[in-house]
Amino acid sequence: MAAADASFDDLAPLGRLIGSARIVALEGGSHRILEHGLIRDRILRFLIQEWGFTVYAAESRDHSQPGRRHLDSGR
């Protein structure tokens, strides 16, 4: 599990794919696999901290909590 202040250097290719897009959709994957939740959390932090995204929508309340914490804290 990456620390909250870990570098996002490995996600730079994702940033190039995003380009000037203001909407990014993430695949939900399996909700019962820990690693899917961890990478989704990391990508959300990347989108918020590095690309300035401010809105996160999820299919259920449980999955919105990691992103919501980052939006509320501004980190």
C-alpha positions as CSV (number, residue, x, y, z in Angstrom):
1,M,0.0,0.0,0.0
2,A,1.4,3.4,-1.0
3,A,1.8,6.2,1.5
4,A,-0.6,9.1,1.1
5,D,2.3,11.3,0.2
6,A,3.9,8.8,-2.3
7,S,5.1,10.1,-5.6
8,F,2.7,9.7,-8.6
9,D,5.6,9.4,-11.1
10,D,4.4,5.9,-12.1
11,L,1.0,7.4,-13.0
12,A,2.4,10.0,-15.4
13,P,1.3,7.9,-18.5
14,L,-2.3,8.1,-17.1
15,G,-1.9,11.9,-17.0
16,R,-0.9,11.9,-20.7
17,L,-4.0,9.8,-21.5
18,I,-6.2,12.3,-19.6
19,G,-4.9,15.2,-21.5
20,S,-7.5,18.1,-21.3
21,A,-10.4,15.8,-20.3
22,R,-12.5,17.0,-17.4
23,I,-14.4,13.7,-17.0
24,V,-12.6,10.4,-16.3
25,A,-14.4,7.1,-15.8
26,L,-12.9,4.4,-13.7
27,E,-13.8,0.7,-14.0
28,G,-15.3,-0.6,-10.8
29,G,-13.7,-4.0,-11.1
30,S,-14.6,-6.4,-8.4
31,H,-15.7,-4.8,-5.2
32,R,-14.4,-7.8,-3.2
33,I,-10.7,-7.5,-4.2
34,L,-8.7,-5.3,-1.9
35,E,-6.2,-4.3,-4.6
36,H,-8.9,-2.8,-6.8
37,G,-10.0,-0.5,-4.1
38,L,-6.4,0.5,-3.3
39,I,-5.5,1.4,-6.9
40,R,-8.8,3.2,-7.3
41,D,-8.0,5.2,-4.2
42,R,-4.5,6.0,-5.5
43,I,-5.8,7.1,-8.9
44,L,-8.4,9.3,-7.2
45,R,-5.7,11.0,-5.2
46,F,-3.7,11.4,-8.4
47,L,-6.7,13.0,-10.2
48,I,-7.4,15.3,-7.2
49,Q,-3.9,16.3,-6.3
50,E,-2.1,16.4,-9.6
51,W,-4.9,17.3,-12.1
52,G,-7.3,19.4,-9.9
53,F,-10.4,17.2,-10.3
54,T,-13.0,18.2,-7.7
55,V,-16.0,15.9,-8.3
56,Y,-16.2,12.2,-7.8
57,A,-19.3,10.1,-8.4
58,A,-19.6,6.5,-7.5
59,E,-22.2,3.7,-7.8
60,S,-22.5,3.3,-4.0
61,R,-21.7,5.1,-0.8
62,D,-19.1,2.7,0.3
63,H,-16.9,3.2,-2.8
64,S,-17.2,7.0,-2.5
65,Q,-15.6,7.3,0.9
66,P,-11.9,7.3,-0.1
67,G,-12.4,10.0,-2.7
68,R,-14.7,11.9,-0.4
69,R,-12.1,12.1,2.3
70,H,-9.6,13.5,-0.2
71,L,-12.0,16.1,-1.5
72,D,-13.0,17.1,2.1
73,S,-9.4,17.4,3.2
74,G,-8.2,19.1,0.1
75,R,-5.4,16.5,-0.2
